[in-house]
Structure formats: C-alpha cells, structure tokens
Amino acid sequence: MIEYKTVPSEEDFELKVECVSLTCDKCGKIYSIDDHQEIQEFHHVRFTGGYSSVFGDGSSVHCDLCQYCLKELIGSFGRINET
C-alpha cells in the first residue's frame, strides 16, 4: 500500500501529492520514503481481471510487496539471470 500526503507546492502555491511510505501487503512492514534502497526494490502488481478471471471480471487488483516477500513468494520458481 502506498501512503500519500498533500503538501503545498513552493513554486505555484498549488497543492501536490507526495508519497510518504510504502507498506508491504504481505508482511505489513512499513518503509519510509527516505529508505531509498528498500523503496527502489519494492514491487507493485497492478492489473484488471479478465473475462472469467479468478479475481473477478473487471476487478482492479493491486499488490505492493517488499523484495523479501516477493523472493519468498516466487523464489522457488522465479528465473534469475545474473549479469
């Protein structure tokens, strides 16, 4: 889950939206936007369920995962090519 806050913009006196933290949907750990290495390695799954999808026809599916939970979920069958 991505948490946002609304802040005033210094340039044009408008309001802008900024990300302040990311929460892993699997383990629940909250990562501050200042934790650059972990934030860069977050993975965001977004898709719409198709016809007869197990997720539901036309359902919007969102999932935010930290790198550790993603590795736990796909580690045994994910293909890793080291460069």
C-alpha positions as CSV (number, residue, x, y, z in Angstrom):
1,M,0.0,0.0,0.0
2,I,1.3,3.4,-0.9
3,E,0.6,6.3,1.6
4,Y,0.4,9.8,0.2
5,K,0.1,13.2,1.8
6,T,-0.9,16.5,0.3
7,V,1.5,19.4,0.7
8,P,1.7,22.9,-0.7
9,S,3.9,23.4,-3.7
10,E,6.5,26.1,-3.2
11,E,6.6,27.1,-6.9
12,D,3.0,27.8,-7.8
13,F,1.1,27.8,-4.5
14,E,-0.9,24.8,-5.5
15,L,-1.3,21.5,-3.6
16,K,0.7,18.5,-4.7
17,V,0.6,14.8,-3.6
18,E,3.8,13.2,-2.3
19,C,4.5,9.6,-1.3
20,V,5.5,9.3,2.4
21,S,5.7,5.5,2.9
22,L,5.1,2.1,1.4
23,T,3.6,-0.9,3.3
24,C,4.2,-4.4,2.2
25,D,0.8,-6.1,1.7
26,K,2.2,-9.5,2.7
27,C,4.3,-8.8,5.9
28,G,2.9,-5.4,6.8
29,K,6.3,-3.8,7.3
30,I,6.2,0.0,6.7
31,Y,9.1,1.5,4.7
32,S,9.7,5.3,4.9
33,I,10.2,7.1,1.6
34,D,13.7,8.0,3.0
35,D,14.8,4.4,2.9
36,H,15.9,4.7,-0.7
37,Q,17.3,1.2,-1.2
38,E,14.2,-0.6,0.1
39,I,11.8,1.7,-1.7
40,Q,13.6,1.1,-5.1
41,E,13.3,-2.6,-4.6
42,F,9.5,-2.5,-3.9
43,H,7.4,-4.3,-6.4
44,H,3.9,-3.2,-7.5
45,V,1.4,-5.6,-9.1
46,R,-1.5,-3.9,-10.9
47,F,-3.9,-5.5,-13.3
48,T,-7.5,-5.8,-14.2
49,G,-9.2,-9.3,-14.1
50,G,-10.2,-10.5,-17.5
51,Y,-13.3,-12.5,-18.5
52,S,-13.8,-15.4,-16.1
53,S,-10.8,-14.4,-14.0
54,V,-10.4,-16.0,-10.6
55,F,-10.1,-12.4,-9.3
56,G,-13.4,-11.3,-10.8
57,D,-14.5,-10.0,-14.1
58,G,-13.1,-6.4,-14.5
59,S,-11.8,-6.3,-10.9
60,S,-8.9,-4.0,-10.3
61,V,-6.1,-5.9,-8.4
62,H,-3.3,-4.1,-6.6
63,C,-0.5,-5.6,-4.5
64,D,2.6,-3.9,-3.1
65,L,5.4,-6.3,-2.0
66,C,8.8,-5.7,-0.4
67,Q,11.7,-7.5,-2.0
68,Y,11.9,-10.1,0.8
69,C,8.3,-11.2,0.5
70,L,8.5,-11.3,-3.3
71,K,11.5,-13.5,-3.0
72,E,9.7,-15.7,-0.5
73,L,6.7,-16.0,-2.9
74,I,8.5,-16.6,-6.2
75,G,12.0,-17.7,-5.1
76,S,11.5,-21.4,-5.9
77,F,10.3,-20.8,-9.5
78,G,11.5,-17.3,-10.4
79,R,14.2,-17.2,-13.1
80,I,17.2,-15.2,-12.1
81,N,19.8,-14.2,-14.7
82,E,22.8,-12.6,-13.2
83,T,24.5,-10.1,-15.4
